[in-house]
Amino acid sequence: MPVWGGQPEQSDAWSGIPETLRQEIVQQGLTCDAKGFIKAAESGRSGVVALFLSAGVNVDTCDERLWTPLMISAFNGNEEMAILLVRSGANIHHRDVNGYTPLHWAAFNGFLRVAELLLNKHAEVDACSNHAWTPLLQAATKGQLTTCSLLLEYGADANAAADDGWTPLLKAAANGHFAVVMLLLSKGADVKLKYRDGSSALDLAQKNKHDEIASVLAARS
């Protein structure tokens, strides 16, 4: 059986799409196969995704990155599609080739409502990628304040470190995200934790000339 993205393409499901649905899908400029399904998700066409699902295709069909439609909707912040996919049984714990989950990508791009949807469905708040990046580390890296707050409310570990030593506080300090730094400190982030080269959060703030953050961290060091 042909494989795409590490999963069988379910040739029976694709060939079994009723002709009326097939015509509707083709009219949208899509092919009636796994690539067409993924493209519909990427272009945010919830109605077409629903057509595919009504034909019985696997909701967790994935591309060569092992991205499913749910992961794509989480990355793009498409709450409507995410709700449709979750209700259709999408695996919220699915991991891509780098070990990231849908929650990682919702957090990275600051899509609060999609992240909350996933957490309410019991997504693992401290899920680790292949290199031990958590959703909180993703969010802190990009300065996604409200998403960081949400993850912490759901019990995220403020001091969880990646394999190379990055913590949410280190990334927020290095990238100049003052509000995120203050939030993490209020939730018990450890200012003494260091990156693998020995740099502390204070060192990184000073190096990158984030003076306001450096002042706060110096007072706590």
Secondary structure by P-SEA (a helix, b strand, c coil): cccccccccaaaaaaaccaaaaaaaaaacccccaaaaaaaaaaccaaaaaaaaaacccccccccccccaaaaaaaacaaaaaaaaaaacccccccccccccaaaaaaaacaaaaaaaaaaacccccccccccccaaaaaaaacaaaaaaaaaaacccccccccccccaaaaaaaacaaaaaaaaaaacccccccccccccaaaaaaaacaaaaaaaaaaac
